[in-house]
Amino acid sequence: MFNQILLPVDGSKASEQATEHALMLAETYDATVNALFVLDKSIVPNVFEDDSDDEQIETELRETA
């Protein structure tokens, strides 16, 4: 029934519950889970300023994720 499951996560309680459900489905149907971390840019607003370089942006976003 399921071959792949896309799981968007953001660290919220609802996201944790969705993760549990997705893992149960994956185990039941021998499916692959692909997680996509969703980040609200308001959490790290300074990263998106025009003078930020790509390396700085990547570092800050990875730390937040």
Secondary structure as UniProt FT lines:
FT   STRAND          4..9
FT   HELIX           13..29
FT   STRAND          32..37
FT   TURN            41..42
FT   HELIX           45..48
FT   TURN            50..51
FT   HELIX           54..64
//
